[in-house]
Amino acid sequence: MAMEIGLRALVVDAMNIERTIIAHFLRNFNFEIVEAINGQDAVNRILSGEKFDLVMIDRSMPVMDGVTATMRLREMGAKFKIIALTSDGEFKDAFFEAGADEFFTKPLDPKKLVEALKRFALIA
Amino acid sequence: MSLSRDLRDYKELKGNMMLEGVISEAFLTLEGVQDEADPQFAFDMIDLFISDAESILREVNNAVRDLRQLNLVLADAQVHQLKGSTSCVGVKRIRTLTEAFRTCYLQGSVDGCLRIIKELNQEFVFCKNRLLYLKNLGMQIKAAGGVLP
């Protein structure tokens, strides 16, 4: 279960199936889910004042990619945990340099996600 | 159709589809997270994959429809999206082609890109039919009160 009631996660991916699967996993831990279809959409939500505890983000998206979005979010002072989930393994270093807290390659491994959420103290 | 025969067929079909590269452990993971609230999550993801892939392939085909105005940059971006979504269900056959497309694209091989796009369309039809057959058989078993292996 989520450590606190009301934890919010932003799932950022251009593909419907990807967002649906990630959201399904996170809802099992009582996260409230908000979806964004690209990096710019994610940045706009933060700029508009929406609060999140976790962001899960893909790399390859139209308008603004995941690495750029991660960098922008950190520049804006965002403190939430950012987990990159992408099929592009070669962008691991780029994501960490941009400010991501964890990096996974697709397909999502539920066990690794749980380990990360526990490490971040987002779930018990 | 007997339930026991359907269950046998389902198990055999899944095994064959794993060998064919139409599904992988990723699909088994989706089955593993099904629960009472979402008893057919894996089948719903089959539908979503098909829907997403069809949309992507439409964009790819449009990008290369006019040989005088090929937009391989757009095609590459879309094929890359397809690569990501294939991993959700584990359609390795299509993933392999997306990687081959990227190689041709980076090498500047227009003929190679066009050939692979044609193969992608053909492979998608094959995989879609197999996935829908698996889903329909699974739904039939569930409707008859069976528990999927």
Boltz contact constraints between the chains, C-beta under 6 A:
constraints:
  - contact:
      token1: [A, 14]
      token2: [B, 81]
      max_distance: 6.0
  - contact:
      token1: [A, 15]
      token2: [B, 52]
      max_distance: 6.0
  - contact:
      token1: [A, 15]
      token2: [B, 81]
      max_distance: 6.0
  - contact:
      token1: [A, 15]
      token2: [B, 85]
      max_distance: 6.0
  - contact:
      token1: [A, 16]
      token2: [B, 48]
      max_distance: 6.0
  - contact:
      token1: [A, 16]
      token2: [B, 52]
      max_distance: 6.0
  - contact:
      token1: [A, 17]
      token2: [B, 48]
      max_distance: 6.0
  - contact:
      token1: [A, 17]
      token2: [B, 49]
      max_distance: 6.0
  - contact:
      token1: [A, 17]
      token2: [B, 52]
      max_distance: 6.0
  - contact:
      token1: [A, 17]
      token2: [B, 85]
      max_distance: 6.0
  - contact:
      token1: [A, 17]
      token2: [B, 88]
      max_distance: 6.0
  - contact:
      token1: [A, 20]
      token2: [B, 48]
      max_distance: 6.0
  - contact:
      token1: [A, 21]
      token2: [B, 88]
      max_distance: 6.0
  - contact:
      token1: [A, 60]
      token2: [B, 80]
      max_distance: 6.0
  - contact:
      token1: [A, 87]
      token2: [B, 83]
      max_distance: 6.0
  - contact:
      token1: [A, 87]
      token2: [B, 84]
      max_distance: 6.0
  - contact:
      token1: [A, 87]
      token2: [B, 87]
      max_distance: 6.0
  - contact:
      token1: [A, 106]
      token2: [B, 84]
      max_distance: 6.0
  - contact:
      token1: [A, 106]
      token2: [B, 87]
      max_distance: 6.0
  - contact:
      token1: [A, 107]
      token2: [B, 26]
      max_distance: 6.0
  - contact:
      token1: [A, 107]
      token2: [B, 87]
      max_distance: 6.0
  - contact:
      token1: [A, 107]
      token2: [B, 88]
      max_distance: 6.0
